[in-house]
């Protein structure tokens, strides 16, 4: 069975049994206390706590998930950063007995897994919450018992789940193993754990189950690792053009990390040095390093990204509409990192030699941070290389330095993607307004496909990156200049309004492809010529700008052009 059919098969089974099928929510969760969506239940969290579910009591989904917790283990047979989680959920509908019966029926009657190949575990209880006798009883009815050796009671570490974030619903779990691989986790949300770690029984009991689609596909397709399934193989095949028989650790890491990156970028995450952007940067840079180690051809990562989009495009169509953005971001990050990777490696070699001479087997946190600052080495890369030499890295020192610089980077990133900052001088203000006129003019002359990909302003010039597949002709450049100058002459008012993000987008305001907008955004309108969501600041009237001139039009990565322009009196 193909993974696509398996996804449908699972959802079909639960639909037939009275569940409403709910689409995957975004990888960027509403719940601010977590960086990414890590489980199917996250979008339903309020319904476990008694809020009435508009979706009904029983639902099922296939949820995009991203976890950083296993990043070091990626490269083995089954650990991944991005994965899809199949799950059925109940908020006060059914509980342990039915949840276990449904799982057992699906695996044995639908997928025809032999019962003799299944094993289950149940929570053994401790001083905080009691042993889960109820689940064990249900399993016994299906022929599982401690005596037979296919049922085992385990501790909190293995058989208790949640909450996600600092507080929330949680409870004992029962896990199902197929041929000794954990495939399905059934969570019984019976408690609320508060910030202080106290457990209170929930009035309404809930079910939350999660089964990794990749592992299930591996079992159904009878493969020995997830990278051989159709959810990965097309990517691995690209990377293996050099002729290896099976995927090695490096290829697996690249395949996982590029897939993760593709999905994060598709949700508007950009590489940066903070938060989600930093996670994306780590994925991409580690993939780039492995591509170098394996001496893969230059376009390999782009090909791997294209294969990823190919695998998922029918299930997640946003991947197709964001296709150009995804490839551009990967390409740009590669170009950026390639510039410093070699020099960074040399520097690290020197530091290792120095330490060796002094008889120390440790790289200081400060050195690791300098490597990050000057050569863009995420901590994992330094650690990985150090480890290959039998060295460790002083992680705490790195984290300390990192935190100190984080605030500065955050401000920098905001400025880059959000606006130009409140402290902008009058020249920057003018150039900022000119950038809006330029984007509108480009769209008039070259078409609506033109989208902002980046922008940078200093007191002398503006720089504007936009998606467009070819060099502009001289004539097009002239037309754009003329149009901007005409709008300047018309002395149009630059109007600012504050409204909800949704309203802004619905009213046709252009939104720069950005991770997260605040609920309330400013919209700047210049007559009927330009309308953009933007943090500002801008001039009051276009006539303040003077004369607009494009000084350069060049390529800036695959499918992206860059314009530099100035204003003269
Ligand atoms: N929330 C549980 C998990 O993530 C089951 O869905 O494993």
Boltz pocket constraint, residues with backbone or C-beta under 6 A from the ligand:
constraints:
  - pocket:
      binder: B
      contacts: [[A, 38], [A, 39], [A, 40], [A, 41], [A, 87], [A, 161], [A, 185], [A, 186], [A, 187], [A, 208], [A, 209], [A, 210], [A, 211]]
      max_distance: 6.0
